[in-house]
Structure formats: C-alpha cells, structure tokens
C-alpha cells in the first residue's frame, strides 16, 4: 500500500473510531459501571470483533473482484459516499446543537472480565453497521492484485491498535472528564472538526484513481 493511501486510511479510521457510536457508548457505560478495567476489557472484546468483519469483508471483496472490476469501483464509491454521509451527520448534529457524548451516572459495580469481554465482542460482531462499513470502506485500500484477506486483516489490525488506544484512554478518563464530555461546547467543536474532515476524506477518495 502506498504511504499516502495508508496515511489516508489511518486518518479516516482514527476519526471514525473517535466519533461517538455504539462502541464508544458501551465503553463509557462499562467504564462507569466497573471502572477502568471494565472499559479496557470491553474494548478488547469490541476490537476483536473487527477481525471477524475484516474476514467477511475480504471474502465478499474477493467474490466481487472475480466477477467485475466495475462492481469493485462501485463498491469503492459507496465507501466514499459513506464517509461523506457520516461527516454530514456530524455537521447536521452541530447545526442542531446536539451533544456528541453522554456519560451515564452509574454506581461502580463488581468487575467481571468475562462479562465485559462478551458484551464488547457481541456489541461489535452483531452490529450490522460495522459489517456494512467494512464491506464499503476497506475496498478503498485493497490492492486488487494482492490477497484481499491478508490486506483486510492488516487494516483491521491497524484499526484494532487505534481503537484500543482511544477506548482505553476514554475508559481511564470517564470519571475525571465526566463534566467536560457533557459540555455542549466541547461536543459542538468535536462534531464540527470530525464532520468536516470526514467529508473531505470522502470526496478525496471518490475522486482518486
């Protein structure tokens, strides 16, 4: 993979990881429930599910490559459109003044590694949005001449590292940053920056050869 394309992937996946969604919310909830350990193990479960989606995506990409180069191009354009849609949603939330984060006021409970791992993995593995995202997004960075499976797993590994770092920091800072995360101004700035960059990356990918 070319360095510029790799950097684009890292930028996009970092923003998408930091954009509040189901993974962010369950990490925050479990961190508030059982402390940093609960959030960290939950994150391991969540990020482990990425390899499942990457494998399924690679199998689908391989079939498409065998059938039609035109279909592969359409799939790449769908991924670019998805980035633009996500960015637009963040910008729309900014215009509506909606907050990006929500920290539950939950009493700390007993930590269970098995429970946290199970909740995190199932939350990600059974999320159809994550499956569709990988199917639409990963083809942007797959070289048709190489192994779709190996490339997909490599990209998933990068996503795993980035997501683990972000969610671990999020888990550690939930209690300390409780009031900051709920400030409307903080959420608005985050939505504006993330939305603008996602839209830019979407257009860039759509117009790249």
Buried (B, 14 or more C-beta within 10 A) or exposed (E): BEEEBEEBBBBBBBBBBBBBBEBBBBBBBBBBBBBBBBBBBBBBBBBBBBBBBBBBBBEBBBEBBEEEEEEBEEBBBBBBBBBBEBBBBBBEBBEEEEBBBEBEEEEEEEBBBEBBBBBBBBBBBEBEEBBBBBBBBBBBBBEEEEEBBEBBBBBBBBBBEBBBEBBBEBBBBBEEBBEEBBEEEBBBEBBBBBBBBBBBBBBEBBEEE
